[in-house]
């Protein structure tokens, strides 16, 4: 099977369907993808290090990235960089980079921290219901910077890239959100990258704003969301409707050198994912 490098799927897609980490990677491989993002939706699994070693052995040509909070914790926890490099956050980062090393991942990426704590709807902590106690912007930024500083040390030690995702402000307000926030972030951490989520940007009609940092993009989350002016809108994580919807990718000079990861929920079928995979690969062949 011939495919362009670095087009992939998040393992969270199959985690939402209760597949294990190993079986999620196998399913993605069977669909013909060259890249897997190890995502945050998985349940806790014992012996994850051994599982990752087996994955790397069984799928030696597969490319990987690590995102969110992977590997998953046994206990209920929401990973928030705004709380700084606490003992818990330090362990989470260390485990993420350890997992990344085991599969020789291209990069590790996380959300940017938030201006509040969270109240959860379920025991796994995957579904945040509403904001908890607030965290001031000043305090949150101090926490985020200390957390990223630690992550950048791990990035330099392992040689694995590190990036922050652009996320929408629906219920939870991100600590790093505006163009100015990202400018300050990259000024302080020149080697940090951006995980560019096009669905998040489209949902808030911020595509051009986020693309002003296109040279910092080290990974993309690829999916569509219908733009809406005015009130904030949730990212719909829809399949790509056309090549026109991804025409902006031509402006990203490193587009063929970074992981392009489809990120969907169970409302998107495997057939739809394969159709957009073909669409994206055909588009990339033309540029």
C-alpha positions as CSV (number, residue, x, y, z in Angstrom):
1,X,0.0,0.0,0.0
2,X,1.3,3.4,-1.0
3,X,0.6,6.4,1.2
4,X,2.1,9.8,1.9
5,X,4.0,9.9,5.2
6,X,2.7,11.3,8.5
7,X,-1.1,11.1,7.7
8,X,-2.6,9.5,10.7
9,X,-5.5,9.0,13.1
10,X,-5.8,9.5,16.9
11,X,-6.1,6.3,18.9
12,X,-8.8,8.1,20.9
13,X,-11.1,7.3,18.0
14,X,-11.0,3.6,18.9
15,X,-10.6,4.3,22.7
16,X,-14.1,5.8,22.5
17,X,-15.2,2.4,21.3
18,X,-13.4,0.7,24.2
19,X,-10.5,-0.7,22.2
20,X,-7.2,-1.2,24.1
21,X,-4.1,0.9,23.2
22,X,-2.6,-2.0,21.3
23,X,-5.8,-2.9,19.4
24,X,-6.4,0.8,18.6
25,X,-2.9,1.0,16.9
26,X,-3.6,-2.3,15.1
27,X,-7.0,-0.9,13.8
28,X,-5.3,2.3,12.6
29,X,-2.6,0.2,10.9
30,X,-5.2,-2.0,9.2
31,X,-6.9,1.1,7.8
32,X,-3.7,2.0,6.0
33,X,-2.4,4.9,8.0
34,X,1.3,5.6,8.5
35,X,0.9,7.5,11.7
36,X,-0.8,7.1,15.1
37,X,-1.4,9.8,17.7
38,X,-1.5,8.1,21.1
39,X,-4.4,10.0,22.6
40,X,-5.9,10.8,25.9
41,X,-9.2,8.9,25.7
42,X,-7.9,5.5,26.8
43,X,-8.7,3.9,30.1
44,X,-5.9,2.9,32.4
45,X,-4.0,-0.3,31.4
46,X,-1.5,-2.2,33.5
47,X,1.9,-2.8,31.9
48,X,1.6,0.1,29.4
49,X,5.4,0.2,28.9
50,X,5.5,-3.4,27.8
51,X,2.5,-2.7,25.5
52,X,4.3,0.2,23.9
53,X,7.4,-1.9,23.4
54,X,5.3,-4.6,21.7
55,X,3.6,-1.9,19.6
56,X,6.9,-0.6,18.4
57,X,8.1,-4.2,17.6
58,X,4.9,-5.2,15.8
59,X,4.5,-2.0,13.9
60,X,8.1,-0.9,13.2
61,X,7.3,1.4,10.2
62,X,4.5,3.2,12.0
63,X,5.1,6.9,13.1
64,X,3.8,8.1,16.4
65,X,2.9,11.2,18.4
66,X,1.8,11.4,22.0
67,X,-1.0,13.8,23.0
68,X,-3.1,15.0,25.9
69,X,-2.5,12.9,28.9
70,X,-1.0,9.6,27.7
71,X,-0.5,7.1,29.2
72,X,-3.8,7.4,31.1
73,X,-3.7,7.5,34.9
74,X,-5.5,5.0,37.1
75,X,-7.2,7.7,39.2
76,X,-9.4,10.6,38.3
77,X,-7.3,13.6,37.2
78,X,-7.5,16.6,34.8
79,X,-4.1,17.6,33.5
80,X,-3.9,21.4,33.8
81,X,-0.6,23.2,33.1
82,X,-1.8,26.3,35.0
83,X,-1.2,24.4,38.2
84,X,2.5,24.5,37.4
85,X,5.1,21.7,37.8
86,X,3.4,20.0,40.7
87,X,4.4,16.5,41.7
88,X,1.5,15.2,39.7
89,X,2.2,17.2,36.6
90,X,5.9,16.4,36.8
91,X,5.1,12.7,36.8
92,X,2.6,13.1,33.9
93,X,5.1,14.9,31.8
94,X,7.8,12.4,32.6
95,X,5.5,9.5,31.8
96,X,4.5,11.1,28.5
97,X,8.1,11.5,27.3
98,X,8.9,8.0,28.5
99,X,6.0,6.7,26.4
100,X,7.2,8.8,23.5
101,X,10.7,7.4,23.8
102,X,9.4,3.8,23.7
103,X,7.6,4.3,20.4
104,X,10.2,6.9,19.1
105,X,7.5,9.5,18.8
106,X,7.9,12.6,16.6
107,X,6.5,14.9,19.3
108,X,4.6,15.3,22.5
109,X,1.7,17.8,22.6
110,X,-0.6,19.1,25.3
111,X,-3.4,21.6,26.0
112,X,-2.3,25.0,27.2
113,X,-3.6,25.1,30.7
114,X,-6.8,26.8,31.9
115,X,-8.0,29.6,34.0
116,X,-10.0,27.4,36.4
117,X,-10.1,24.0,37.9
118,X,-12.7,21.5,36.7
119,X,-15.8,19.7,38.0
120,X,-16.3,16.3,36.2
121,X,-19.3,14.5,35.0
122,X,-17.8,11.0,35.2
123,X,-15.3,9.1,37.2
124,X,-12.7,8.9,34.3
125,X,-12.4,12.7,34.2
126,X,-12.8,12.7,30.4
127,X,-16.0,14.8,30.4
128,X,-15.6,18.1,32.1
129,X,-19.0,19.5,33.1
130,X,-18.2,23.0,34.4
131,X,-15.6,25.3,35.8
132,X,-14.4,24.9,39.3
133,X,-12.6,27.5,41.3
134,X,-10.9,30.2,39.2
135,X,-7.2,30.6,38.6
136,X,-6.0,34.2,37.9
137,X,-4.4,34.8,34.5
138,X,-1.2,35.9,36.2
139,X,-1.0,32.8,38.4
140,X,-2.0,30.5,35.5
141,X,0.7,31.9,33.2
142,X,3.3,31.4,35.9
143,X,2.2,27.8,36.3
144,X,2.1,27.2,32.5
145,X,5.6,28.6,32.1
146,X,7.0,26.5,34.8
147,X,5.3,23.4,33.3
148,X,6.6,24.1,29.8
149,X,10.1,24.8,31.1
150,X,10.1,21.3,32.6
151,X,8.7,19.8,29.4
152,X,11.3,21.6,27.3
153,X,14.0,20.1,29.4
154,X,12.6,16.6,28.7
155,X,12.3,17.6,25.0
156,X,15.9,18.6,24.8
157,X,17.0,15.5,26.7
158,X,15.1,13.0,24.5
159,X,15.2,14.9,21.2
160,X,11.4,14.7,20.9
161,X,9.6,17.8,19.9
162,X,7.1,19.5,22.3
163,X,4.0,21.6,21.4
164,X,1.0,23.4,22.8
165,X,-2.4,23.1,21.1
166,X,-4.7,26.0,20.3
167,X,-8.0,25.2,22.1
168,X,-11.4,27.1,22.0
169,X,-12.8,29.0,25.0
170,X,-16.2,27.4,25.4
171,X,-16.7,26.4,29.1
172,X,-13.0,26.5,30.1
173,X,-10.9,29.6,29.3
174,X,-7.4,28.7,28.1
175,X,-4.4,30.4,29.8
176,X,-2.8,30.6,26.3
177,X,-5.4,31.7,23.8
178,X,-4.8,35.1,22.0
179,X,-2.2,35.8,19.4
180,X,-0.4,37.9,22.0
181,X,-0.4,34.9,24.4
182,X,1.2,32.7,21.8
183,X,3.7,35.4,20.8
184,X,4.8,35.7,24.4
185,X,5.0,31.9,24.7
186,X,7.2,31.4,21.7
187,X,9.3,34.4,22.7
188,X,10.1,32.7,26.0
189,X,10.3,29.2,24.6
190,X,11.8,29.5,21.2
191,X,12.0,25.7,20.6
192,X,8.4,25.0,21.6
193,X,6.0,24.2,18.8
194,X,2.3,24.5,18.0
195,X,-0.2,21.7,17.6
196,X,-2.5,23.4,15.2
197,X,-6.1,22.2,15.5
198,X,-7.9,23.4,12.4
199,X,-11.4,22.4,13.8
200,X,-10.8,24.6,16.9
201,X,-9.7,27.5,14.7
202,X,-12.6,27.1,12.3
203,X,-15.2,26.9,15.0
204,X,-14.2,30.3,16.3
205,X,-13.3,31.8,12.9
206,X,-9.7,32.2,14.0
207,X,-8.0,30.3,11.2
208,X,-6.0,33.3,10.0
209,X,-5.0,34.3,13.5
210,X,-3.6,30.9,14.4
211,X,-2.0,30.5,11.0
212,X,0.1,33.6,11.8
213,X,2.2,31.1,13.8
214,X,2.4,28.6,10.9
215,X,6.2,28.3,11.1
216,X,5.8,26.9,14.6
217,X,3.4,24.1,13.7
218,X,4.9,20.7,14.5
219,X,1.6,18.7,14.2
220,X,-1.9,19.2,13.0
221,X,-5.3,17.9,14.2
222,X,-7.3,17.6,10.9
223,X,-11.1,17.8,10.9
224,X,-13.8,20.2,9.9
225,X,-16.1,22.5,11.9
226,X,-18.6,24.9,10.4
227,X,-17.6,28.5,11.3
228,X,-20.0,30.6,13.3
229,X,-19.8,34.3,14.0
230,X,-20.7,35.6,17.4
231,X,-21.2,33.2,20.3
232,X,-18.5,30.5,20.8
233,X,-19.2,27.2,19.1
234,X,-18.0,23.8,20.0
235,X,-15.7,22.1,17.5
236,X,-17.9,19.6,15.6
237,X,-15.0,17.3,14.6
238,X,-16.6,16.7,11.2
239,X,-15.0,14.9,8.3
240,X,-13.3,17.0,5.7
241,X,-15.9,18.1,3.1
242,X,-13.6,19.1,0.2
243,X,-10.1,20.0,-0.8
244,X,-11.2,23.6,-0.7
245,X,-11.6,23.3,3.1
246,X,-7.9,22.5,3.4
247,X,-6.5,24.8,0.8
248,X,-4.9,26.9,3.5
249,X,-2.5,24.0,4.1
250,X,-0.6,25.2,1.0
251,X,0.7,28.1,3.0
252,X,2.3,25.9,5.7
253,X,5.8,25.2,4.3
254,X,6.5,22.1,6.4
255,X,3.1,20.6,5.7
256,X,4.6,17.3,4.3
257,X,7.0,17.0,7.2
258,X,4.6,17.0,10.1
259,X,2.0,14.6,11.5
260,X,-1.5,15.3,10.1
261,X,-3.8,13.5,12.5
262,X,-7.5,13.0,11.9
263,X,-9.3,13.5,15.2
264,X,-12.9,12.3,15.4
265,X,-15.6,10.9,17.7
266,X,-17.8,7.9,17.1
267,X,-20.3,10.0,15.0
268,X,-17.8,9.7,12.2
269,X,-17.6,6.3,10.5
270,X,-14.5,4.5,9.4
271,X,-15.7,4.8,5.8
272,X,-15.8,8.6,6.2
273,X,-12.4,8.6,7.7
274,X,-11.0,6.6,4.7
275,X,-12.7,9.0,2.3
276,X,-11.1,12.0,3.9
277,X,-7.8,10.2,4.1
278,X,-7.9,9.8,0.3
279,X,-8.9,13.4,-0.1
280,X,-6.0,14.7,2.0
281,X,-3.5,12.4,0.4
282,X,-4.6,13.5,-3.1
283,X,-4.4,17.1,-2.0
284,X,-0.9,16.7,-0.7
285,X,0.3,15.0,-3.9
286,X,-0.6,18.2,-5.8
287,X,1.5,20.6,-3.6
